[in-house]
Amino acid sequence: MPMPKNAMPKGQGKENHIMELHIDEEVRQDARAVFSRLGLSEEEAVTLFYKRTIAEGRLPFGRAQNGAARVKKKRMNERFAEWDAR
């Protein structure tokens, strides 16, 4: 039986999940250019990011040392709290 066009094949007994991300288009395009130079698709790059995060038990890059990162994290936490309250 043919697989529907929008279905993703299962990989080695593990289900794949579709993620929806909201990201600035300029950031996405810049990242896609880097991934392309490295021979990666967006999906492959995200998968590598997740696997590296798991392997290291933390984000696989250093934290920003400026206050802007703390402000952004605070805003993200506030947004998550808003979503949880719904």
MDTraj code that builds the backbone (N, CA, C; nanometers):
import mdtraj as md
import numpy as np

residues = "MET PRO MET PRO LYS ASN ALA MET PRO LYS GLY GLN GLY LYS GLU ASN HIS ILE MET GLU LEU HIS ILE ASP GLU GLU VAL ARG GLN ASP ALA ARG ALA VAL PHE SER ARG LEU GLY LEU SER GLU GLU GLU ALA VAL THR LEU PHE TYR LYS ARG THR ILE ALA GLU GLY ARG LEU PRO PHE GLY ARG ALA GLN ASN GLY ALA ALA ARG VAL LYS LYS LYS ARG MET ASN GLU ARG PHE ALA GLU TRP ASP ALA ARG".split()
xyz = np.array([
    [0.0852, -0.1182, 0.0000],
    [0.0000, 0.0000, 0.0000],
    [0.0893, 0.1239, 0.0000],
    [0.0681, 0.2180, -0.0925],
    [0.1531, 0.3375, -0.0986],
    [0.1327, 0.4265, 0.0230],
    [0.2415, 0.4928, 0.0638],
    [0.2372, 0.5841, 0.1779],
    [0.1856, 0.7199, 0.1315],
    [0.0976, 0.7840, 0.2103],
    [0.0513, 0.9177, 0.1731],
    [0.1693, 1.0132, 0.1604],
    [0.1560, 1.1112, 0.0736],
    [0.2647, 1.2060, 0.0473],
    [0.3117, 1.2792, 0.1720],
    [0.2189, 1.3110, 0.2631],
    [0.2571, 1.3890, 0.3805],
    [0.3015, 1.3031, 0.4985],
    [0.3040, 1.1721, 0.4831],
    [0.3456, 1.0837, 0.5919],
    [0.4973, 1.0697, 0.5931],
    [0.5519, 1.0605, 0.7127],
    [0.6954, 1.0396, 0.7266],
    [0.7184, 0.8921, 0.7577],
    [0.8150, 0.8290, 0.6925],
    [0.8400, 0.6877, 0.7199],
    [0.8935, 0.6684, 0.8611],
    [0.8611, 0.5565, 0.9193],
    [0.9131, 0.5232, 1.0516],
    [1.0550, 0.4743, 1.0363],
    [1.1400, 0.5117, 1.1292],
    [1.2800, 0.4742, 1.1212],
    [1.3177, 0.3727, 1.2268],
    [1.3492, 0.2543, 1.1864],
    [1.3986, 0.1485, 1.2725],
    [1.3151, 0.1325, 1.3993],
    [1.1846, 0.1247, 1.3849],
    [1.0972, 0.1021, 1.4987],
    [1.0700, 0.2251, 1.5837],
    [1.1255, 0.3387, 1.5478],
    [1.1033, 0.4619, 1.6230],
    [1.0139, 0.5535, 1.5413],
    [0.9161, 0.6126, 1.6081],
    [0.8284, 0.7057, 1.5374],
    [0.8973, 0.8405, 1.5204],
    [0.8743, 0.9019, 1.4067],
    [0.9186, 1.0393, 1.3833],
    [0.8040, 1.1321, 1.4195],
    [0.8369, 1.2490, 1.4687],
    [0.7348, 1.3455, 1.5065],
    [0.7559, 1.4741, 1.4284],
    [0.6479, 1.5348, 1.3882],
    [0.6528, 1.6616, 1.3166],
    [0.6549, 1.7736, 1.4192],
    [0.7472, 1.8688, 1.4006],
    [0.7575, 1.9837, 1.4897],
    [0.7214, 2.1098, 1.4123],
    [0.6550, 2.2007, 1.4805],
    [0.6256, 2.3311, 1.4217],
    [0.7027, 2.4345, 1.5010],
    [0.7836, 2.5129, 1.4316],
    [0.8656, 2.6141, 1.4972],
    [0.8279, 2.7526, 1.4473],
    [0.8349, 2.8484, 1.5353],
    [0.8147, 2.9878, 1.4980],
    [0.9505, 3.0551, 1.5114],
    [1.0069, 3.0933, 1.3977],
    [1.1409, 3.1497, 1.3970],
    [1.1462, 3.2626, 1.2947],
    [1.2243, 3.3625, 1.3250],
    [1.2421, 3.4750, 1.2342],
    [1.2911, 3.4235, 1.0985],
    [1.2301, 3.4695, 0.9909],
    [1.2627, 3.4195, 0.8571],
    [1.4079, 3.4471, 0.8186],
    [1.4601, 3.5625, 0.8571],
    [1.5993, 3.5939, 0.8242],
    [1.6944, 3.4969, 0.8950],
    [1.6654, 3.4669, 1.0214],
    [1.7475, 3.3711, 1.0966],
    [1.7418, 3.2351, 1.0280],
    [1.6212, 3.1940, 0.9886],
    [1.6054, 3.0645, 0.9225],
    [1.6853, 3.0583, 0.7925],
    [1.6751, 3.1609, 0.7102],
    [1.7454, 3.1613, 0.5822],
    [1.8969, 3.1601, 0.6015],
    [1.9451, 3.2374, 0.6988],
    [2.0891, 3.2389, 0.7269],
    [2.1364, 3.1012, 0.7732],
    [2.0584, 3.0384, 0.8604],
    [2.0949, 2.9051, 0.9088],
    [2.0900, 2.8028, 0.7951],
    [1.9880, 2.8120, 0.7100],
    [1.9774, 2.7182, 0.5969],
    [2.0981, 2.7290, 0.5052],
    [2.1505, 2.8506, 0.4878],
    [2.2696, 2.8688, 0.4038],
    [2.3892, 2.7965, 0.4660],
    [2.4031, 2.8059, 0.5981],
    [2.5120, 2.7355, 0.6666],
    [2.4929, 2.5848, 0.6534],
    [2.3714, 2.5375, 0.6791],
    [2.3443, 2.3934, 0.6681],
    [2.3749, 2.3434, 0.5279],
    [2.3352, 2.4207, 0.4286],
    [2.3586, 2.3827, 0.2890],
    [2.5079, 2.3687, 0.2604],
    [2.5877, 2.4656, 0.3084],
    [2.7329, 2.4577, 0.2905],
    [2.7910, 2.3322, 0.3545],
    [2.7265, 2.2869, 0.4639],
    [2.7726, 2.1682, 0.5346],
    [2.7110, 2.0396, 0.4803],
    [2.6243, 2.0544, 0.3800],
    [2.5600, 1.9369, 0.3210],
    [2.4496, 1.8785, 0.4069],
    [2.3863, 1.9635, 0.4890],
    [2.2800, 1.9190, 0.5791],
    [2.1463, 1.9818, 0.5434],
    [2.0398, 1.9085, 0.5670],
    [1.9057, 1.9656, 0.5589],
    [1.8729, 2.0263, 0.6951],
    [1.7662, 2.1046, 0.7020],
    [1.7242, 2.1591, 0.8316],
    [1.6932, 2.0458, 0.9287],
    [1.6252, 1.9447, 0.8803],
    [1.5882, 1.8308, 0.9649],
    [1.7129, 1.7616, 1.0211],
    [1.8121, 1.7418, 0.9364],
    [1.9359, 1.6783, 0.9822],
    [2.0073, 1.7650, 1.0853],
    [2.0089, 1.8960, 1.0638],
    [2.0748, 1.9871, 1.1566],
    [2.0056, 1.9859, 1.2932],
    [1.8736, 1.9870, 1.2935],
    [1.7993, 1.9841, 1.4201],
    [1.8235, 1.8505, 1.4910],
    [1.8233, 1.7424, 1.4159],
    [1.8484, 1.6107, 1.4747],
    [1.9878, 1.6057, 1.5368],
    [2.0881, 1.6609, 1.4666],
    [2.2231, 1.6662, 1.5227],
    [2.2273, 1.7495, 1.6507],
    [2.1565, 1.8620, 1.6505],
    [2.1500, 1.9472, 1.7692],
    [2.0916, 1.8697, 1.8877],
    [1.9809, 1.7987, 1.8648],
    [1.9177, 1.7218, 1.9711],
    [2.0110, 1.6118, 2.0223],
    [2.0740, 1.5392, 1.9307],
    [2.1629, 1.4296, 1.9714],
    [2.2830, 1.4816, 2.0496],
    [2.3385, 1.5943, 2.0063],
    [2.4537, 1.6528, 2.0765],
    [2.4123, 1.7024, 2.2146],
    [2.2926, 1.7608, 2.2246],
    [2.2404, 1.8070, 2.3532],
    [2.2268, 1.6889, 2.4497],
    [2.1730, 1.5784, 2.3997],
    [2.1583, 1.4580, 2.4824],
    [2.2946, 1.4057, 2.5257],
    [2.3880, 1.3953, 2.4314],
    [2.5204, 1.3411, 2.4614],
    [2.5940, 1.4247, 2.5659],
    [2.5802, 1.5577, 2.5576],
    [2.6520, 1.6463, 2.6489],
    [2.5745, 1.6749, 2.7775],
    [2.4429, 1.6495, 2.7741],
    [2.3611, 1.6773, 2.8917],
    [2.3411, 1.8255, 2.9168],
    [2.3638, 1.9043, 2.8144],
    [2.3475, 2.0501, 2.8216],
    [2.3436, 2.1018, 2.6781],
    [2.3231, 2.2320, 2.6626],
    [2.3295, 2.2888, 2.5287],
    [2.4715, 2.2721, 2.4748],
    [2.4859, 2.2354, 2.3485],
    [2.6187, 2.2055, 2.2944],
    [2.6996, 2.3277, 2.2517],
    [2.6787, 2.4390, 2.3167],
    [2.7567, 2.5599, 2.2899],
    [2.7566, 2.6436, 2.4166],
    [2.8515, 2.7349, 2.4267],
    [2.8652, 2.8172, 2.5466],
    [2.7518, 2.9163, 2.5625],
    [2.7283, 2.9561, 2.6853],
    [2.6262, 3.0568, 2.7139],
    [2.6775, 3.1949, 2.6784],
    [2.5858, 3.2797, 2.6366],
    [2.6215, 3.4194, 2.6098],
    [2.6571, 3.4866, 2.7419],
    [2.7536, 3.5730, 2.7393],
    [2.7994, 3.6374, 2.8609],
    [2.7346, 3.7736, 2.8849],
    [2.6492, 3.8163, 2.7921],
    [2.5901, 3.9488, 2.8099],
    [2.4512, 3.9407, 2.8731],
    [2.3994, 4.0537, 2.9159],
    [2.2690, 4.0588, 2.9803],
    [2.1534, 4.0315, 2.8860],
    [2.1739, 4.0501, 2.7564],
    [2.0652, 4.0285, 2.6601],
    [2.0158, 3.8849, 2.6644],
    [2.1059, 3.7904, 2.6820],
    [2.0660, 3.6496, 2.6866],
    [1.9782, 3.6228, 2.8086],
    [2.0127, 3.6847, 2.9224],
    [1.9319, 3.6657, 3.0436],
    [1.7929, 3.7259, 3.0254],
    [1.7853, 3.8403, 2.9616],
    [1.6564, 3.9045, 2.9367],
    [1.5729, 3.8175, 2.8448],
    [1.6333, 3.7652, 2.7405],
    [1.5609, 3.6797, 2.6468],
    [1.5099, 3.5543, 2.7175],
    [1.5943, 3.4924, 2.8008],
    [1.5529, 3.3735, 2.8748],
    [1.4365, 3.4068, 2.9678],
    [1.4426, 3.5229, 3.0341],
    [1.3346, 3.5643, 3.1239],
    [1.2044, 3.5796, 3.0445],
    [1.2128, 3.6429, 2.9267],
    [1.0935, 3.6606, 2.8426],
    [1.0379, 3.5259, 2.7995],
    [1.1270, 3.4328, 2.7630],
    [1.0818, 3.2993, 2.7226],
    [1.0100, 3.2308, 2.8380],
    [1.0673, 3.2391, 2.9584],
    [1.0044, 3.1764, 3.0740],
    [0.8689, 3.2385, 3.1042],
    [0.8582, 3.3706, 3.0891],
    [0.7302, 3.4382, 3.1091],
    [0.6279, 3.3900, 3.0071],
    [0.6732, 3.3736, 2.8824],
    [0.5829, 3.3266, 2.7760],
    [0.5349, 3.1849, 2.8042],
    [0.6270, 3.0975, 2.8486],
    [0.5877, 2.9605, 2.8825],
    [0.4862, 2.9606, 2.9966],
    [0.5068, 3.0475, 3.0946],
    [0.4129, 3.0565, 3.2061],
    [0.2743, 3.1014, 3.1570],
    [0.2726, 3.1954, 3.0623],
    [0.1449, 3.2393, 3.0038],
    [0.0746, 3.1228, 2.9354],
    [0.1519, 3.0452, 2.8569],
    [0.0929, 2.9311, 2.7853],
    [0.0398, 2.8272, 2.8836],
    [0.1161, 2.8019, 2.9910],
    [0.0731, 2.7032, 3.0911],
    [-0.0540, 2.7468, 3.1609],
    [-0.0726, 2.8788, 3.1739],
    [-0.1905, 2.9303, 3.2432],
    [-0.3180, 2.9167, 3.1605],
    [-0.3034, 2.8957, 3.0320],
    [-0.4219, 2.8862, 2.9441],
    [-0.4961, 2.7568, 2.9645],
])
top = md.Topology()
chain = top.add_chain()
for i, resn in enumerate(residues, 1):
    res = top.add_residue(resn, chain, resSeq=i)
    for name in ("N", "CA", "C"):
        top.add_atom(name, md.element.get_by_symbol(name[0]), res)
traj = md.Trajectory(xyz[None], top)
